[in-house]
Amino acid sequence: MYIRYTNHALERMLEREISEELVEKTMRDPDIMEFSQRDASRFIAIKRHSFPHMKPHVLIVIYEVQNDNLLVITLIDTSKVNTYT
């Protein structure tokens, strides 16, 4: 399965210095997996991450399956851990 990224997702990754590896780890092994309430073909992967010298963060990746491939639509990086986990 191949993972592609929308331009919007790539912009968010650059702005927040988030690697493809971290996005893919969140998708492979989420703490919470949900379906979008507005679009049943979209998945929401949520994972808590800890980094040295930083507060814990939650990465939320919204993606969909298209012809046996995954398309990352957008992502959200937040330090509001208790809101999402």
C-alpha positions as CSV (number, residue, x, y, z in Angstrom):
1,M,0.0,0.0,0.0
2,Y,1.4,3.3,-1.1
3,I,0.9,6.5,1.0
4,R,0.4,9.8,-0.8
5,Y,0.0,13.3,0.6
6,T,-2.2,16.2,-0.5
7,N,-0.4,19.6,-0.9
8,H,-2.3,20.8,2.2
9,A,-1.0,17.9,4.3
10,L,2.6,18.5,3.0
11,E,2.3,22.2,3.9
12,R,1.1,21.4,7.5
13,M,4.0,18.9,7.8
14,L,6.5,21.6,6.8
15,E,5.0,24.3,9.0
16,R,5.1,22.0,12.1
17,E,8.3,20.1,11.2
18,I,6.5,16.7,11.2
19,S,8.2,13.9,9.4
20,E,6.5,11.3,7.1
21,E,7.8,8.7,9.5
22,L,5.8,10.2,12.4
23,V,2.7,10.5,10.2
24,E,3.0,6.9,9.1
25,K,3.6,5.7,12.6
26,T,0.5,7.4,13.7
27,M,-1.5,5.8,10.9
28,R,0.0,2.3,11.6
29,D,-0.3,2.3,15.4
30,P,-2.9,4.9,16.5
31,D,-4.0,5.2,20.1
32,I,-7.4,6.0,18.8
33,M,-8.9,5.2,15.4
34,E,-12.2,6.9,14.3
35,F,-14.2,7.3,11.2
36,S,-15.2,10.7,9.9
37,Q,-18.8,11.6,10.8
38,R,-19.1,13.6,7.5
39,D,-17.3,11.2,5.2
40,A,-17.3,7.4,6.0
41,S,-14.3,6.9,3.6
42,R,-12.1,9.0,5.8
43,F,-10.2,7.7,8.8
44,I,-8.9,9.7,11.8
45,A,-5.8,8.3,13.5
46,I,-4.9,9.9,16.8
47,K,-1.6,9.2,18.6
48,R,0.2,10.8,21.6
49,H,3.9,11.5,21.0
50,S,6.5,12.6,23.5
51,F,9.6,14.5,22.5
52,P,12.7,15.4,24.6
53,H,12.4,18.9,26.1
54,M,8.8,19.4,24.9
55,K,5.4,18.8,26.4
56,P,3.6,15.7,25.0
57,H,1.8,16.3,21.8
58,V,-1.1,14.6,20.0
59,L,-0.9,14.1,16.2
60,I,-4.2,13.7,14.4
61,V,-4.0,12.4,10.8
62,I,-7.0,12.4,8.5
63,Y,-6.7,10.1,5.6
64,E,-8.7,8.0,3.1
65,V,-8.2,4.8,1.2
66,Q,-8.2,5.2,-2.6
67,N,-7.7,2.2,-4.9
68,D,-5.5,0.3,-2.4
69,N,-3.5,3.4,-1.5
70,L,-3.7,5.8,1.4
71,L,-4.1,9.6,0.8
72,V,-3.3,11.8,3.8
73,I,-5.7,14.8,3.6
74,T,-4.5,16.8,6.6
75,L,-3.0,16.6,10.0
76,I,-3.3,18.4,13.3
77,D,-0.5,18.7,15.9
78,T,-1.6,19.9,19.3
79,S,-0.3,20.0,22.9
80,K,-3.9,19.7,24.2
81,V,-3.4,16.0,25.0
82,N,-6.4,15.6,27.4
83,T,-8.8,16.9,24.8
84,Y,-8.0,14.1,22.3
85,T,-6.9,11.1,24.4
